[in-house]
Each structure stands twice: as structure tokens, then as C-alpha cells.
Amino acid sequence: MEAAIVVTNDSDLKLPLKELRDRVPVGLLNPGNKKWRPTAGVLRSSPTVGVGGHWWGHISPSQYLGHQLPDPASDPGGKIYSKPVGW
């Protein structure tokens, strides 16, 4: 793996993100309105921490809703997966 993009604003991921940043460049996308829901402080860092090259951004609901797998979706073996009700 050469880099990672993580879509979260969950402060519980502070330690996993720190460990990841020590190994590869990480792009952190906050799935919320940047005006009303800023990136959690414990998830912020510096672009030069660990291996460096990290970046931050926001992704809007329309962006992540418009790029989901179809419902239903199937795997290469033909098993069918459906989204839970309400998704």
C-alpha cells in the first residue's frame, strides 16, 4: 500500500490514524459540512508527521451518496448483498 484515504470524523480513530500516518501518506476526508462540522481536533495533525505527505478535506453527502455500490451488489462468487433498510 502506497497511501490511504480515510473517510471519517470519528475521534475514536485517533490511534489507528497515527499508526497509519507513521507508515504511509494519509488523506483524511470529513464526511460532513465543513462549516457546521469541522474535522475532530484529535484527527488533525501536520502534513509532515510520520512519513509525511498527509492531507485533509471534506466530502459532501451528495458526493458520498452518489458513489456507493449498486443495491443489490454481488461478489465474484455470485453472492448477493443488499443495503440495510434505511441506508
Backbone as CSV, one residue per row, in Angstrom:
resi,resn,N_x,N_y,N_z,CA_x,CA_y,CA_z,C_x,C_y,C_z
1,MET,0.846,-1.166,0.000,0.000,0.000,0.000,0.897,1.236,0.000
2,GLU,0.597,2.153,-0.904,1.414,3.354,-1.026,0.830,4.558,-0.321
3,ALA,-0.482,4.573,-0.120,-1.168,5.690,0.540,-2.562,5.217,0.939
4,ALA,-3.238,6.009,1.757,-4.587,5.666,2.191,-5.462,6.909,2.212
5,ILE,-6.737,6.705,1.907,-7.738,7.744,2.089,-8.745,7.194,3.084
6,VAL,-8.970,7.940,4.163,-9.888,7.525,5.217,-11.022,8.541,5.271
7,VAL,-12.261,8.042,5.206,-13.436,8.907,5.286,-14.025,8.749,6.683
8,THR,-13.784,9.725,7.543,-14.281,9.669,8.917,-14.160,11.027,9.581
9,ASN,-14.896,11.182,10.655,-14.685,12.290,11.579,-14.848,11.738,13.000
10,ASP,-14.588,10.444,13.140,-14.748,9.737,14.408,-13.459,9.827,15.217
11,SER,-13.504,10.537,16.331,-12.304,10.746,17.150,-11.756,9.438,17.735
12,ASP,-12.559,8.369,17.757,-12.057,7.071,18.225,-10.966,6.511,17.318
13,LEU,-10.821,7.062,16.124,-9.804,6.571,15.191,-8.471,7.312,15.320
14,LYS,-8.291,8.063,16.389,-7.046,8.812,16.592,-5.823,7.896,16.529
15,LEU,-5.810,6.822,17.304,-4.647,5.928,17.337,-4.429,5.205,16.005
16,PRO,-5.462,4.596,15.395,-5.223,3.967,14.100,-4.702,4.940,13.039
17,LEU,-5.213,6.187,13.042,-4.716,7.170,12.084,-3.258,7.541,12.359
18,LYS,-2.894,7.647,13.632,-1.495,7.935,13.968,-0.592,6.821,13.454
19,GLU,-0.990,5.591,13.706,-0.194,4.444,13.244,-0.099,4.414,11.717
20,LEU,-1.189,4.714,11.049,-1.200,4.730,9.592,-0.294,5.827,9.055
21,ARG,-0.348,7.015,9.676,0.495,8.127,9.227,1.979,7.856,9.412
22,ASP,2.326,6.957,10.337,3.725,6.567,10.501,4.208,5.689,9.350
23,ARG,3.272,5.124,8.577,3.623,4.157,7.545,3.419,4.637,6.105
24,VAL,2.339,5.390,5.879,2.025,5.848,4.514,1.382,7.238,4.575
25,PRO,1.418,7.977,3.475,0.680,9.234,3.427,-0.823,8.955,3.552
26,VAL,-1.517,9.811,4.309,-2.946,9.618,4.561,-3.724,10.865,4.162
27,GLY,-4.778,10.651,3.385,-5.748,11.698,3.099,-6.953,11.450,3.995
28,LEU,-7.341,12.433,4.774,-8.478,12.306,5.684,-9.625,13.151,5.162
29,LEU,-10.737,12.506,4.827,-11.917,13.202,4.340,-12.999,13.185,5.404
30,ASN,-13.443,14.359,5.801,-14.515,14.508,6.784,-15.849,14.455,6.032
31,PRO,-16.721,13.473,6.368,-17.990,13.366,5.653,-19.070,14.276,6.245
32,GLY,-18.757,15.519,6.405,-19.725,16.457,6.976,-19.502,17.851,6.441
33,ASN,-20.452,18.710,6.666,-20.369,20.099,6.242,-19.236,20.784,7.002
34,LYS,-18.242,21.297,6.284,-17.073,21.871,6.954,-17.411,23.099,7.790
35,LYS,-18.495,23.791,7.452,-18.877,24.970,8.234,-19.478,24.549,9.582
36,TRP,-20.306,23.509,9.579,-21.024,23.108,10.788,-20.379,21.942,11.512
37,ARG,-19.527,21.202,10.826,-18.932,20.020,11.438,-17.443,19.952,11.092
38,PRO,-16.630,20.765,11.759,-15.198,20.761,11.443,-14.563,19.421,11.804
39,THR,-13.427,19.143,11.197,-12.713,17.901,11.485,-12.346,17.844,12.960
40,ALA,-12.605,16.693,13.584,-12.324,16.500,15.014,-10.862,16.841,15.294
41,GLY,-10.643,17.620,16.341,-9.302,18.099,16.681,-8.274,16.995,16.836
42,VAL,-8.656,15.848,17.429,-7.690,14.765,17.649,-7.310,14.061,16.355
43,LEU,-8.061,14.297,15.272,-7.724,13.689,13.983,-6.813,14.574,13.152
44,ARG,-6.648,15.816,13.576,-5.769,16.741,12.859,-4.326,16.412,13.189
45,SER,-3.447,16.833,12.337,-2.026,16.578,12.541,-1.262,17.577,11.687
46,SER,-0.084,17.202,11.294,0.727,18.020,10.407,1.008,17.216,9.139
47,PRO,1.099,17.877,7.994,1.408,17.154,6.766,2.753,16.433,6.810
48,THR,3.616,16.807,7.763,4.972,16.232,7.809,5.157,15.158,8.885
49,VAL,4.113,14.838,9.659,4.216,13.814,10.707,4.482,12.451,10.067
50,GLY,5.211,11.599,10.746,5.476,10.249,10.228,6.168,10.303,8.882
51,VAL,5.599,9.603,7.902,6.216,9.586,6.577,5.918,10.846,5.777
52,GLY,4.940,11.639,6.238,4.622,12.905,5.586,3.735,12.739,4.359
53,GLY,3.357,13.876,3.798,2.516,13.895,2.607,1.032,13.768,2.904
54,HIS,0.632,14.011,4.150,-0.767,13.871,4.543,-1.578,15.088,4.111
55,TRP,-2.893,14.880,3.938,-3.776,15.984,3.568,-5.158,15.767,4.172
56,TRP,-5.967,16.846,4.189,-7.297,16.852,4.799,-8.282,17.496,3.851
57,GLY,-9.539,17.076,3.938,-10.584,17.681,3.127,-11.955,17.303,3.652
58,HIS,-12.969,17.752,2.968,-14.357,17.441,3.306,-15.014,16.795,2.092
59,ILE,-15.985,15.951,2.356,-16.766,15.337,1.295,-18.237,15.542,1.659
60,SER,-19.009,16.016,0.711,-20.413,16.330,0.975,-21.277,15.073,0.910
61,PRO,-22.447,15.100,1.552,-23.350,13.947,1.459,-23.668,13.562,0.011
62,SER,-23.869,14.543,-0.855,-24.177,14.203,-2.250,-23.000,13.492,-2.917
63,GLN,-21.768,13.824,-2.516,-20.605,13.158,-3.096,-20.519,11.700,-2.651
64,TYR,-20.681,11.435,-1.342,-20.548,10.037,-0.946,-21.797,9.226,-1.254
65,LEU,-22.968,9.824,-1.264,-24.169,9.076,-1.637,-24.171,8.735,-3.126
66,GLY,-23.569,9.599,-3.929,-23.522,9.370,-5.369,-22.462,8.388,-5.815
67,HIS,-21.649,7.875,-4.892,-20.566,6.969,-5.264,-20.597,5.672,-4.463
68,GLN,-21.788,5.187,-4.177,-21.931,3.920,-3.468,-22.109,2.784,-4.464
69,LEU,-21.877,1.571,-3.994,-22.125,0.402,-4.825,-23.619,0.314,-5.125
70,PRO,-23.970,-0.334,-6.225,-25.395,-0.504,-6.515,-26.053,-1.398,-5.465
71,ASP,-27.361,-1.284,-5.346,-28.107,-2.128,-4.412,-29.149,-2.906,-5.200
72,PRO,-29.056,-4.207,-5.252,-28.072,-5.051,-4.582,-26.760,-5.104,-5.365
73,ALA,-25.704,-5.581,-4.697,-24.398,-5.783,-5.316,-24.022,-7.251,-5.132
74,SER,-23.162,-7.747,-5.996,-22.736,-9.145,-5.859,-21.223,-9.230,-5.896
75,ASP,-20.700,-10.279,-5.267,-19.258,-10.506,-5.292,-18.929,-11.432,-6.460
76,PRO,-17.622,-11.656,-6.745,-17.248,-12.506,-7.889,-17.818,-13.922,-7.812
77,GLY,-18.118,-14.400,-6.614,-18.691,-15.736,-6.457,-20.196,-15.764,-6.673
78,GLY,-20.805,-14.601,-6.890,-22.232,-14.543,-7.151,-23.093,-14.302,-5.921
79,LYS,-22.472,-14.165,-4.744,-23.263,-13.891,-3.544,-23.820,-12.469,-3.631
80,ILE,-25.086,-12.324,-3.290,-25.786,-11.039,-3.389,-25.793,-10.338,-2.027
81,TYR,-25.513,-9.046,-2.051,-25.523,-8.215,-0.842,-26.483,-7.057,-1.045
82,SER,-27.310,-6.783,-0.057,-28.237,-5.657,-0.105,-27.935,-4.687,1.031
83,LYS,-28.234,-3.421,0.799,-28.063,-2.426,1.852,-29.105,-2.656,2.948
84,PRO,-28.740,-2.370,4.185,-29.738,-2.441,5.255,-30.846,-1.403,5.025
85,VAL,-32.024,-1.693,5.503,-33.149,-0.757,5.373,-32.760,0.576,6.019
86,GLY,-33.039,1.665,5.341,-32.740,2.991,5.866,-31.418,3.580,5.373
87,TRP,-30.640,2.814,4.646,-29.373,3.348,4.143,-29.623,4.088,2.868
